[in-house]
Amino acid sequence: MSHSTDIGQHPDIMEMRARYEAAAANPTAQLTDGLALLAGIYLAVSPWICGFQGLSGITVNNLVTGILVALLALGFSSAYGRTYGLAWVAPVIGVWTIIAPWVISGPNNTARVIVSNVVIGAIILFLGLANMSTGMTATRRHAPRFAGTTQPR
């Protein structure tokens, strides 16, 4: 007997890929990914938009975390089935963005730094949670049903 060694052709793998492709094709997921991309780009360039590039620590932090959020959003929009396991990273980055001005700069913050980071951090947190719920909804929607269980009506 000859068996194929290509795991990518296994029926379970193919079903899982189809499930995540359907989740990524959802208009809400596409909107969430696009907004997350824009939020990441804004976070990366916010020191120059808001004028706090003189604070080197928070400037570098916002640049790096903004690029990371943008790359995550690109990954979610182009290959959600392969990147869904990283969906928890975006909300963590959102929380970090909110607290970063106090952790990195301490009392040397300006109002522009605080307002910019808190607002964009909350947006990234919200979009990250929405992205996580997209994957969880797709998993729940296609969960196997066992005989003998009753479905809620």
DSSP file (Angstrom, degrees, kcal/mol; ACC not computed):
  #  RESIDUE AA STRUCTURE BP1 BP2  ACC     N-H-->O    O-->H-N    N-H-->O    O-->H-N    TCO  KAPPA ALPHA  PHI   PSI    X-CA   Y-CA   Z-CA
    1    1 A M              0   0    0      0, 0.0     2,-0.5     0, 0.0     0, 0.0   0.000 360.0 360.0 360.0 140.5    0.0    0.0    0.0
    2    2 A S        -     0   0    0      2,-0.0     2,-0.4     0, 0.0     0, 0.0  -0.925 360.0-167.4-111.2 130.6    1.2    3.5   -0.8
    3    3 A H        -     0   0    0     -2,-0.5     2,-0.3     2,-0.0     0, 0.0  -0.933  22.9-120.2-117.9 140.2    0.3    6.4    1.4
    4    4 A S        -     0   0    0     -2,-0.4     5,-0.0     1,-0.1    -2,-0.0  -0.577  13.1-159.2 -75.5 137.7    0.7   10.1    0.6
    5    5 A T        +     0   0    0     -2,-0.3     2,-1.1     3,-0.0    -1,-0.1   0.367  59.3 111.5 -97.5   3.8    3.0   11.9    3.0
    6    6 A D    >   -     0   0    0      1,-0.2     3,-1.4     2,-0.1     4,-0.1  -0.678  45.3-174.0 -82.6 101.1    1.6   15.3    2.1
    7    7 A I  G >  S+     0   0    0     -2,-1.1     3,-1.7     1,-0.3     6,-0.2   0.748  76.3  73.9 -67.0 -23.6   -0.2   16.4    5.2
    8    8 A G  G 3  S+     0   0    0      1,-0.3    -1,-0.3    -3,-0.1    -2,-0.1   0.696  92.7  54.6 -64.2 -18.7   -1.6   19.5    3.4
    9    9 A Q  G <  S+     0   0    0     -3,-1.4    -1,-0.3     4,-0.1    -2,-0.2   0.401  77.7 121.6 -95.4   1.6   -4.0   17.2    1.6
   10   10 A H  S <> S-     0   0    0     -3,-1.7     4,-2.4     1,-0.1     3,-0.3  -0.435  70.1-126.4 -65.1 137.8   -5.5   15.7    4.7
   11   11 A P  H  > S+     0   0    0      0, 0.0     4,-2.3     0, 0.0     5,-0.2   0.847 108.2  51.9 -57.7 -37.1   -9.3   16.3    4.8
   12   12 A D  H  > S+     0   0    0      2,-0.2     4,-2.3     1,-0.2     5,-0.2   0.906 110.6  47.6 -67.1 -40.1   -9.1   17.9    8.3
   13   13 A I  H  > S+     0   0    0     -3,-0.3     4,-2.5    -6,-0.2    -1,-0.2   0.917 112.3  49.4 -65.1 -43.5   -6.4   20.3    7.3
   14   14 A M  H  X S+     0   0    0     -4,-2.4     4,-2.1     1,-0.2    -2,-0.2   0.890 111.5  49.0 -64.7 -39.0   -8.3   21.3    4.2
   15   15 A E  H  X S+     0   0    0     -4,-2.3     4,-2.2    -5,-0.2    -1,-0.2   0.903 110.9  50.5 -66.1 -41.1  -11.5   21.8    6.2
   16   16 A M  H  X S+     0   0    0     -4,-2.3     4,-2.2     2,-0.2    -2,-0.2   0.915 110.4  49.3 -64.2 -42.6   -9.6   23.9    8.7
   17   17 A R  H  X S+     0   0    0     -4,-2.5     4,-2.3     1,-0.2    -1,-0.2   0.915 110.7  50.1 -62.2 -42.5   -8.1   26.1    6.0
   18   18 A A  H  X S+     0   0    0     -4,-2.1     4,-2.1     1,-0.2    -1,-0.2   0.885 108.8  53.2 -63.1 -38.1  -11.5   26.6    4.4
   19   19 A R  H  X S+     0   0    0     -4,-2.2     4,-1.8     1,-0.2    -1,-0.2   0.921 112.4  42.9 -62.9 -45.4  -12.9   27.6    7.7
   20   20 A Y  H  X S+     0   0    0     -4,-2.2     4,-2.2     2,-0.2    -1,-0.2   0.811 111.1  54.9 -75.0 -28.8  -10.3   30.3    8.3
   21   21 A E  H  X S+     0   0    0     -4,-2.3     4,-1.4    -5,-0.2    -1,-0.2   0.897 109.0  48.9 -66.2 -39.0  -10.5   31.5    4.7
   22   22 A A  H  X S+     0   0    0     -4,-2.1     4,-0.5     2,-0.2    -2,-0.2   0.890 110.8  50.4 -66.3 -38.8  -14.2   32.0    5.2
   23   23 A A  H >< S+     0   0    0     -4,-1.8     3,-0.9     1,-0.2     6,-0.3   0.907 111.3  48.1 -64.9 -41.1  -13.6   33.9    8.5
   24   24 A A  H 3< S+     0   0    0     -4,-2.2    -1,-0.2     1,-0.2    -2,-0.2   0.760 105.9  58.6 -71.4 -24.4  -11.1   36.1    6.7
   25   25 A A  H 3< S+     0   0    0     -4,-1.4    -1,-0.2    -5,-0.1    -2,-0.2   0.571  78.8 113.8 -81.0  -8.9  -13.5   36.8    3.8
   26   26 A N  S <X S-     0   0    0     -3,-0.9     4,-2.3    -4,-0.5     3,-0.3  -0.437  72.4-133.3 -61.9 130.2  -16.0   38.2    6.3
   27   27 A P  H  > S+     0   0    0      0, 0.0     4,-2.4     0, 0.0     5,-0.2   0.844 106.6  54.2 -57.2 -34.8  -16.5   41.9    5.6
   28   28 A T  H  > S+     0   0    0      2,-0.2     4,-2.6     1,-0.2     5,-0.2   0.914 108.5  48.5 -65.6 -41.4  -16.2   42.7    9.3
   29   29 A A  H  > S+     0   0    0     -3,-0.3     4,-2.6    -6,-0.3    -1,-0.2   0.896 111.1  50.5 -64.3 -40.1  -12.9   40.9    9.5
   30   30 A Q  H  X S+     0   0    0     -4,-2.3     4,-2.3     2,-0.2    -2,-0.2   0.907 111.5  47.7 -65.0 -41.2  -11.7   42.7    6.4
   31   31 A L  H  X S+     0   0    0     -4,-2.4     4,-2.7     2,-0.2     5,-0.2   0.919 112.0  50.2 -63.7 -43.7  -12.7   46.1    7.9
   32   32 A T  H  X S+     0   0    0     -4,-2.6     4,-2.3     1,-0.2    -2,-0.2   0.917 111.6  47.9 -60.7 -44.9  -11.0   45.1   11.2
   33   33 A D  H  X S+     0   0    0     -4,-2.6     4,-2.2     2,-0.2    -1,-0.2   0.905 112.4  48.9 -64.4 -42.0   -7.8   44.2    9.4
   34   34 A G  H  X S+     0   0    0     -4,-2.3     4,-2.2     2,-0.2    -2,-0.2   0.918 112.8  46.8 -64.7 -43.5   -7.7   47.4    7.3
   35   35 A L  H  X S+     0   0    0     -4,-2.7     4,-2.6     1,-0.2    -1,-0.2   0.879 111.0  52.7 -66.3 -36.6   -8.3   49.6   10.4
   36   36 A A  H  X S+     0   0    0     -4,-2.3     4,-2.5    -5,-0.2    -2,-0.2   0.888 107.9  51.8 -65.4 -38.1   -5.6   47.7   12.3
   37   37 A L  H  X S+     0   0    0     -4,-2.2     4,-2.3     2,-0.2    -2,-0.2   0.940 112.0  45.6 -61.4 -46.9   -3.2   48.3    9.4
   38   38 A L  H  X S+     0   0    0     -4,-2.2     4,-2.7     1,-0.2    -2,-0.2   0.893 112.2  51.7 -63.8 -39.4   -4.0   52.0    9.5
   39   39 A A  H  X S+     0   0    0     -4,-2.6     4,-2.7     2,-0.2    -1,-0.2   0.901 110.1  49.4 -64.2 -40.4   -3.7   52.1   13.3
   40   40 A G  H  X S+     0   0    0     -4,-2.5     4,-2.2     2,-0.2    -2,-0.2   0.910 111.5  48.2 -64.8 -42.3   -0.3   50.4   13.1
   41   41 A I  H  X S+     0   0    0     -4,-2.3     4,-1.9     2,-0.2    -2,-0.2   0.928 112.6  49.0 -63.8 -44.0    0.9   52.9   10.4
   42   42 A Y  H  X S+     0   0    0     -4,-2.7     4,-1.3     1,-0.2    -2,-0.2   0.938 110.3  50.8 -60.5 -45.5   -0.3   55.8   12.6
   43   43 A L  H  < S+     0   0    0     -4,-2.7     3,-0.3     1,-0.2    -1,-0.2   0.897 109.5  51.7 -59.5 -40.0    1.4   54.4   15.7
   44   44 A A  H  < S+     0   0    0     -4,-2.2    -1,-0.2     1,-0.2    -2,-0.2   0.869 120.8  31.8 -65.0 -36.9    4.7   54.0   13.7
   45   45 A V  H >X S+     0   0    0     -4,-1.9     4,-1.7     1,-0.2     3,-1.1   0.422  89.1 103.1-102.1   1.8    4.6   57.6   12.5
   46   46 A S  H 3X S+     0   0    0     -4,-1.3     4,-3.0    -3,-0.3     5,-0.4   0.816  72.5  62.3 -58.4 -34.0    2.9   59.2   15.5
   47   47 A P  H 3>>S+     0   0    0      0, 0.0     5,-1.7     0, 0.0     6,-0.8   0.876 111.2  39.6 -59.7 -32.9    6.1   60.7   17.0
   48   48 A W  H <45S+     0   0    0     -3,-1.1    -2,-0.2     3,-0.2    -3,-0.1   0.772 117.2  48.9 -86.6 -27.1    6.5   62.8   13.8
   49   49 A I  H  <5S+     0   0    0     -4,-1.7    -3,-0.2    -7,-0.2    -1,-0.1   0.923 121.3  34.1 -73.4 -45.7    2.8   63.6   13.5
   50   50 A C  H  <5S-     0   0    0     -4,-3.0    -2,-0.2    -5,-0.2    -1,-0.1   0.584 110.5-119.0 -89.4 -11.2    2.3   64.7   17.1
   51   51 A G  T  <5S+     0   0    0     -4,-0.7    -3,-0.2    -5,-0.4     3,-0.2   0.855  76.7 118.2  81.6  36.1    5.8   66.2   17.4
   52   52 A F    > < +     0   0    0     -5,-1.7     3,-1.6    -6,-0.3    -4,-0.2   0.023  27.3 120.3-119.3  30.0    7.3   64.1   20.2
   53   53 A Q  T 3   +     0   0    0     -6,-0.8    -1,-0.1     1,-0.3    -5,-0.1   0.635  62.6  75.0 -67.4 -12.1   10.2   62.7   18.2
   54   54 A G  T 3  S+     0   0    0     -3,-0.2     2,-1.2    -7,-0.2    -1,-0.3   0.711  78.6  77.2 -70.6 -20.4   12.6   64.4   20.7
   55   55 A L  S <> S-     0   0    0     -3,-1.6     4,-2.0     1,-0.2     5,-0.2  -0.744  70.6-171.4 -89.9  91.4   11.7   61.7   23.3
   56   56 A S  H  > S+     0   0    0     -2,-1.2     4,-2.4     1,-0.2     5,-0.2   0.823  73.9  54.8 -61.6 -37.5   13.9   58.9   21.8
   57   57 A G  H  > S+     0   0    0      1,-0.2     4,-2.2     2,-0.2    -1,-0.2   0.954 114.3  37.8 -62.8 -51.4   12.6   56.0   23.9
   58   58 A I  H  > S+     0   0    0      2,-0.2     4,-2.7     1,-0.2    -1,-0.2   0.805 114.3  58.0 -71.5 -28.9    8.9   56.4   23.2
   59   59 A T  H  X S+     0   0    0     -4,-2.0     4,-2.2     2,-0.2    -2,-0.2   0.949 110.0  42.2 -64.4 -48.9    9.7   57.3   19.6
   60   60 A V  H  X S+     0   0    0     -4,-2.4     4,-2.7     2,-0.2     5,-0.3   0.910 114.3  52.9 -64.5 -42.0   11.6   54.0   19.0
   61   61 A N  H  X S+     0   0    0     -4,-2.2     4,-2.9    -5,-0.2     5,-0.3   0.945 111.2  45.0 -58.3 -50.1    8.9   52.1   20.9
   62   62 A N  H  X S+     0   0    0     -4,-2.7     4,-2.1     1,-0.2     5,-0.2   0.882 113.1  51.3 -64.4 -37.9    6.0   53.6   18.8
   63   63 A L  H  X S+     0   0    0     -4,-2.2     4,-2.0    -5,-0.2    -1,-0.2   0.952 115.4  40.7 -62.9 -49.5    7.9   53.0   15.5
   64   64 A V  H  X S+     0   0    0     -4,-2.7     4,-2.2     2,-0.2    -2,-0.2   0.935 118.6  44.5 -67.8 -47.4    8.7   49.3   16.3
   65   65 A T  H  X S+     0   0    0     -4,-2.9     4,-2.5    -5,-0.3    -1,-0.2   0.863 112.4  53.5 -68.5 -33.5    5.3   48.4   17.8
   66   66 A G  H  X S+     0   0    0     -4,-2.1     4,-2.3    -5,-0.3    -1,-0.2   0.918 109.6  47.3 -64.7 -43.3    3.5   50.3   15.0
   67   67 A I  H  X S+     0   0    0     -4,-2.0     4,-2.5    -5,-0.2    -2,-0.2   0.903 111.6  52.1 -63.6 -40.1    5.4   48.3   12.3
   68   68 A L  H  X S+     0   0    0     -4,-2.2     4,-2.4     2,-0.2    -2,-0.2   0.917 109.9  47.7 -62.5 -44.0    4.6   45.1   14.2
   69   69 A V  H  X S+     0   0    0     -4,-2.5     4,-2.5     2,-0.2    -1,-0.2   0.914 112.2  50.1 -63.4 -42.3    0.8   45.9   14.3
   70   70 A A  H  X S+     0   0    0     -4,-2.3     4,-2.2     1,-0.2    -2,-0.2   0.909 111.3  48.3 -63.4 -41.3    0.8   46.8   10.6
   71   71 A L  H  X S+     0   0    0     -4,-2.5     4,-2.4     2,-0.2    -1,-0.2   0.894 110.8  51.2 -66.5 -39.5    2.6   43.5    9.8
   72   72 A L  H  X S+     0   0    0     -4,-2.4     4,-2.8     2,-0.2    -2,-0.2   0.932 109.9  49.9 -60.6 -45.2    0.2   41.5   11.9
   73   73 A A  H  X S+     0   0    0     -4,-2.5     4,-2.3     1,-0.2    -2,-0.2   0.896 110.5  49.8 -62.2 -40.1   -2.7   43.2   10.1
   74   74 A L  H  X S+     0   0    0     -4,-2.2     4,-1.9     2,-0.2     5,-0.3   0.906 111.8  49.0 -64.0 -40.5   -1.2   42.3    6.8
   75   75 A G  H  X S+     0   0    0     -4,-2.4     4,-2.8     1,-0.2    -2,-0.2   0.912 111.4  48.9 -64.5 -42.3   -0.7   38.7    7.9
   76   76 A F  H  X S+     0   0    0     -4,-2.8     4,-0.5     1,-0.2    -2,-0.2   0.894 114.3  45.5 -64.8 -38.9   -4.3   38.5    9.1
   77   77 A S  H  < S+     0   0    0     -4,-2.3    -1,-0.2    -5,-0.2    -2,-0.2   0.805 123.3  33.0 -77.2 -27.3   -5.7   39.9    5.9
   78   78 A S  H  < S+     0   0    0     -4,-1.9    -2,-0.2    -5,-0.2    -3,-0.2   0.774 137.3  11.1-100.5 -28.5   -3.6   37.8    3.6
   79   79 A A  H >X  +     0   0    0     -4,-2.8     4,-1.3    -5,-0.3     3,-1.3  -0.369  64.6 157.2-148.3  61.8   -3.2   34.5    5.4
   80   80 A Y  H 3X S+     0   0    0     -4,-0.5     4,-1.8     1,-0.3     3,-0.4   0.863  74.8  61.0 -60.4 -36.9   -5.5   34.3    8.4
   81   81 A G  H 34 S+     0   0    0      1,-0.2    -1,-0.3     2,-0.2     4,-0.1   0.769 112.1  38.6 -61.6 -25.6   -5.4   30.5    8.5
   82   82 A R  H <4 S+     0   0    0     -3,-1.3    -1,-0.2    -7,-0.2    -2,-0.2   0.623 124.1  37.9 -98.5 -16.0   -1.7   30.6    9.1
   83   83 A T  H >< S+     0   0    0     -4,-1.3     3,-2.3    -3,-0.4    -2,-0.2   0.424  80.2 100.9-116.1  -0.1   -1.5   33.6   11.4
   84   84 A Y  G >< S+     0   0    0     -4,-1.8     3,-1.7     1,-0.3     4,-0.2   0.793  74.9  67.3 -59.7 -27.0   -4.6   33.2   13.6
   85   85 A G  G 3  S+     0   0    0      1,-0.3     3,-0.3    -5,-0.1    -1,-0.3   0.675  98.2  53.0 -65.8 -16.6   -2.5   31.8   16.4
   86   86 A L  G X> S+     0   0    0     -3,-2.3     3,-2.0     1,-0.2     4,-0.5   0.319  75.3 105.0 -97.7   6.4   -0.9   35.3   16.7
   87   87 A A  T X4 S+     0   0    0     -3,-1.7     3,-0.5     1,-0.3    45,-0.2   0.773  71.8  63.3 -61.3 -26.1   -4.2   37.1   17.1
   88   88 A W  T 3> S+     0   0    0     -3,-0.3     4,-1.2    -4,-0.2    -1,-0.3   0.682  88.8  71.8 -71.4 -16.8   -3.6   37.5   20.8
   89   89 A V  H <> S+     0   0    0     -3,-2.0     4,-2.5     1,-0.2    -1,-0.2   0.886  88.6  59.3 -69.1 -39.1   -0.5   39.7   20.2
   90   90 A A  H <X S+     0   0    0     -4,-0.5     4,-2.3    -3,-0.5    -1,-0.2   0.917 105.1  47.1 -61.1 -46.8   -2.4   42.7   18.9
   91   91 A P  H  > S+     0   0    0      0, 0.0     4,-2.3     0, 0.0    -1,-0.2   0.885 111.9  52.3 -62.4 -34.9   -4.5   43.3   22.1
   92   92 A V  H  X S+     0   0    0     -4,-1.2     4,-2.6     2,-0.2    -2,-0.2   0.917 109.5  48.6 -64.8 -42.1   -1.2   42.9   24.1
   93   93 A I  H  X S+     0   0    0     -4,-2.5     4,-2.8     2,-0.2    -1,-0.2   0.883 109.0  54.9 -64.3 -37.0    0.4   45.5   22.0
   94   94 A G  H  X S+     0   0    0     -4,-2.3     4,-1.6     2,-0.2    -2,-0.2   0.930 110.0  44.8 -60.8 -45.5   -2.6   47.7   22.5
   95   95 A V  H  X S+     0   0    0     -4,-2.3     4,-2.0     1,-0.2     5,-0.2   0.921 113.5  50.8 -64.3 -43.2   -2.3   47.5   26.3
   96   96 A W  H  X S+     0   0    0     -4,-2.6     4,-2.3     1,-0.2    -2,-0.2   0.908 107.2  53.9 -60.6 -41.5    1.5   48.1   26.0
   97   97 A T  H  < S+     0   0    0     -4,-2.8    -1,-0.2     1,-0.2    -2,-0.2   0.870 107.8  51.5 -61.8 -35.9    0.9   51.2   23.9
   98   98 A I  H  < S+     0   0    0     -4,-1.6     4,-0.2     1,-0.2    -1,-0.2   0.917 119.9  32.5 -67.0 -43.1   -1.5   52.6   26.5
   99   99 A I  H >X S+     0   0    0     -4,-2.0     4,-1.9     1,-0.2     3,-0.9   0.627  95.3  91.1 -91.3 -12.8    1.0   52.1   29.4
  100  100 A A  H 3X>S+     0   0    0     -4,-2.3     4,-3.2     1,-0.2     5,-0.6   0.834  77.1  61.3 -55.5 -40.1    4.3   52.7   27.4
  101  101 A P  I 3>>S+     0   0    0      0, 0.0     4,-1.1     0, 0.0     5,-0.6   0.893 112.2  38.7 -57.8 -36.8    4.5   56.5   28.0
  102  102 A W  I <45S+     0   0    0     -3,-0.9     4,-0.3    -4,-0.2    -2,-0.2   0.850 119.5  46.2 -80.6 -34.2    4.7   56.0   31.8
  103  103 A V  I  <5S+     0   0    0     -4,-1.9    -3,-0.2     2,-0.1    -1,-0.1   0.912 125.0  29.1 -73.9 -42.4    6.9   52.9   31.6
  104  104 A I  I  <5S+     0   0    0     -4,-3.2    -2,-0.2    -5,-0.2    -1,-0.1   0.936 134.3  24.0 -86.2 -50.4    9.4   54.3   29.1
  105  105 A S  I ><<S-     0   0    0     -4,-1.1     3,-1.7    -5,-0.6    -3,-0.2   0.651  82.2-168.9 -95.7 -16.7    9.4   58.0   29.6
  106  106 A G  G > <S-     0   0    0     -5,-0.6     3,-0.7    -4,-0.3    -1,-0.2  -0.408  71.0 -10.9  63.5-133.9    8.3   58.3   33.2
  107  107 A P  G 3  S+     0   0    0      0, 0.0    -1,-0.3     0, 0.0    -5,-0.1   0.463 118.6  86.0 -79.2   0.7    7.4   61.8   34.2
  108  108 A N  G <   +     0   0    0     -3,-1.7    -2,-0.1    -7,-0.2     2,-0.1   0.273  64.6 122.0 -85.0  13.0    9.0   63.3   31.0
  109  109 A N    <   -     0   0    0     -3,-0.7     2,-0.3    -8,-0.1    -7,-0.0  -0.364  50.8-146.9 -76.4 152.7    5.8   62.8   29.0
  110  110 A T     >  -     0   0    0     -2,-0.1     4,-2.0     1,-0.1     3,-0.2  -0.729  31.3-107.3-106.7 166.5    3.9   65.6   27.2
  111  111 A A  H  > S+     0   0    0     -2,-0.3     4,-2.8     1,-0.2     5,-0.3   0.856 119.8  58.4 -61.3 -34.3    0.1   65.6   26.8
  112  112 A R  H  > S+     0   0    0      1,-0.2     4,-2.2     2,-0.2     5,-0.3   0.899 105.7  48.4 -63.2 -40.6    0.6   64.8   23.2
  113  113 A V  H  > S+     0   0    0     -3,-0.2     4,-2.5     2,-0.2     5,-0.3   0.949 115.2  44.2 -63.4 -49.0    2.5   61.6   24.0
  114  114 A I  H  X S+     0   0    0     -4,-2.0     4,-2.7     2,-0.2     5,-0.3   0.941 116.3  44.4 -64.6 -49.9   -0.1   60.4   26.5
  115  115 A V  H  X S+     0   0    0     -4,-2.8     4,-2.4     1,-0.2     5,-0.3   0.931 115.2  48.3 -62.8 -46.1   -3.2   61.3   24.5
  116  116 A S  H  X S+     0   0    0     -4,-2.2     4,-2.4    -5,-0.3     5,-0.3   0.942 116.3  42.3 -60.6 -48.7   -1.8   59.8   21.2
  117  117 A N  H  X S+     0   0    0     -4,-2.5     4,-2.2    -5,-0.3     5,-0.2   0.893 114.8  49.0 -69.8 -39.0   -0.7   56.6   22.8
  118  118 A V  H  X S+     0   0    0     -4,-2.7     4,-2.1    -5,-0.3    -1,-0.2   0.933 115.3  43.9 -66.8 -43.9   -3.8   56.0   25.0
  119  119 A V  H  X S+     0   0    0     -4,-2.4     4,-2.0    -5,-0.3    -2,-0.2   0.956 119.1  40.5 -66.7 -50.4   -6.2   56.6   22.1
  120  120 A I  H  X S+     0   0    0     -4,-2.4     4,-2.5    -5,-0.3    -1,-0.2   0.848 114.2  54.8 -70.5 -31.2   -4.3   54.5   19.5
  121  121 A G  H  X S+     0   0    0     -4,-2.2     4,-2.5    -5,-0.3    -1,-0.2   0.909 108.4  48.1 -64.4 -42.0   -3.6   51.9   22.1
  122  122 A A  H  X S+     0   0    0     -4,-2.1     4,-2.5    -5,-0.2    -2,-0.2   0.887 111.9  50.2 -65.0 -38.6   -7.3   51.6   22.9
  123  123 A I  H  X S+     0   0    0     -4,-2.0     4,-2.8     2,-0.2     5,-0.2   0.931 112.2  46.4 -64.9 -45.3   -8.1   51.3   19.2
  124  124 A I  H  X S+     0   0    0     -4,-2.5     4,-2.5     2,-0.2    -2,-0.2   0.896 112.3  51.6 -64.7 -39.7   -5.5   48.6   18.7
  125  125 A L  H  X S+     0   0    0     -4,-2.5     4,-2.3     2,-0.2    -2,-0.2   0.941 112.6  45.2 -60.1 -48.7   -6.8   46.7   21.7
  126  126 A F  H  X S+     0   0    0     -4,-2.5     4,-2.3     1,-0.2    -2,-0.2   0.928 115.1  46.7 -62.0 -47.1  -10.4   46.9   20.5
  127  127 A L  H  X S+     0   0    0     -4,-2.8     4,-2.3     1,-0.2    -1,-0.2   0.872 111.6  52.2 -65.8 -36.4   -9.4   45.8   16.9
  128  128 A G  H  X S+     0   0    0     -4,-2.5     4,-2.3    -5,-0.2    -1,-0.2   0.911 110.2  47.5 -65.0 -42.3   -7.2   43.0   18.2
  129  129 A L  H  X S+     0   0    0     -4,-2.3     4,-2.2     2,-0.2    -2,-0.2   0.890 111.5  51.3 -65.2 -38.6  -10.0   41.7   20.4
  130  130 A A  H  X S+     0   0    0     -4,-2.3     4,-1.4     2,-0.2    -2,-0.2   0.900 109.9  49.8 -64.0 -39.7  -12.4   41.9   17.4
  131  131 A N  H  X S+     0   0    0     -4,-2.3     4,-1.4     1,-0.2    -2,-0.2   0.900 109.9  50.6 -66.1 -40.3   -9.9   40.0   15.3
  132  132 A M  H  X S+     0   0    0     -4,-2.3     4,-2.0   -45,-0.2    -1,-0.2   0.903 108.0  52.9 -62.7 -40.3   -9.6   37.3   18.0
  133  133 A S  H  X S+     0   0    0     -4,-2.2     4,-2.6     1,-0.2    -1,-0.2   0.810 101.6  60.9 -67.8 -28.0  -13.4   37.0   18.1
  134  134 A T  H  X S+     0   0    0     -4,-1.4     4,-2.0     2,-0.2    -1,-0.2   0.937 108.2  43.0 -61.3 -46.6  -13.5   36.4   14.3
  135  135 A G  H  X S+     0   0    0     -4,-1.4     4,-1.8     2,-0.2    -2,-0.2   0.889 114.8  49.4 -67.1 -39.4  -11.3   33.3   14.6
  136  136 A M  H  X S+     0   0    0     -4,-2.0     4,-2.6     2,-0.2    -2,-0.2   0.882 110.1  51.3 -68.3 -37.3  -13.2   32.1   17.7
  137  137 A T  H  X S+     0   0    0     -4,-2.6     4,-2.7     2,-0.2    -2,-0.2   0.906 109.4  50.3 -65.1 -41.3  -16.6   32.6   15.9
  138  138 A A  H  X S+     0   0    0     -4,-2.0     4,-1.2     2,-0.2    -1,-0.2   0.886 112.3  47.7 -64.4 -37.6  -15.4   30.6   12.9
  139  139 A T  H  < S+     0   0    0     -4,-1.8    -2,-0.2     2,-0.2    -1,-0.2   0.924 114.9  44.7 -69.0 -43.9  -14.3   27.8   15.1
  140  140 A R  H >< S+     0   0    0     -4,-2.6     3,-1.4     1,-0.2    -2,-0.2   0.893 109.6  55.7 -66.1 -40.2  -17.5   27.7   17.1
  141  141 A R  H 3< S+     0   0    0     -4,-2.7    -1,-0.2     1,-0.3    -2,-0.2   0.818 115.6  37.6 -63.8 -31.2  -19.7   28.0   14.0
  142  142 A H  T 3< S+     0   0    0     -4,-1.2    -1,-0.3    -5,-0.2    -2,-0.2   0.128  84.0 134.8-109.1  19.9  -18.1   24.9   12.5
  143  143 A A    <   -     0   0    0     -3,-1.4     2,-0.1     1,-0.1    -3,-0.1  -0.415  64.3-101.5 -68.2 143.9  -17.6   22.8   15.6
  144  144 A P        -     0   0    0      0, 0.0     2,-0.5     0, 0.0    -1,-0.1  -0.379  30.6-136.4 -67.7 144.8  -18.7   19.2   15.2
  145  145 A R        -     0   0    0     -3,-0.1     2,-0.3    -2,-0.1     6,-0.0  -0.877  15.8-143.9-102.7 131.4  -22.0   18.3   16.6
  146  146 A F    >   -     0   0    0     -2,-0.5     3,-1.5     1,-0.1     2,-0.1  -0.721  22.7-105.0 -98.1 145.4  -22.3   15.0   18.5
  147  147 A A  T 3  S+     0   0    0     -2,-0.3     3,-0.1     1,-0.2    -1,-0.1  -0.374 104.4  30.1 -64.4 141.6  -25.2   12.7   18.4
  148  148 A G  T 3  S+     0   0    0      1,-0.3     2,-0.3    -2,-0.1    -1,-0.2   0.366  91.5 115.4  90.9  -5.8  -27.4   12.8   21.5
  149  149 A T    <   -     0   0    0     -3,-1.5     2,-0.4     1,-0.0    -1,-0.3  -0.735  60.7-131.7 -95.5 147.9  -26.7   16.5   22.3
  150  150 A T        -     0   0    0     -2,-0.3    -4,-0.1    -3,-0.1    -3,-0.0  -0.778  12.9-136.4 -99.1 143.8  -29.4   19.0   22.2
  151  151 A Q        -     0   0    0     -2,-0.4     2,-0.0     1,-0.0    -6,-0.0  -0.787  25.2-111.2 -96.3 137.5  -29.1   22.2   20.4
  152  152 A P              0   0    0      0, 0.0    -1,-0.0     0, 0.0     0, 0.0  -0.385 360.0 360.0 -65.3 146.4  -30.3   25.4   22.1
  153  153 A R              0   0    0     -2,-0.0    -2,-0.0     0, 0.0     0, 0.0   0.400 360.0 360.0-112.5 360.0  -33.3   27.0   20.3
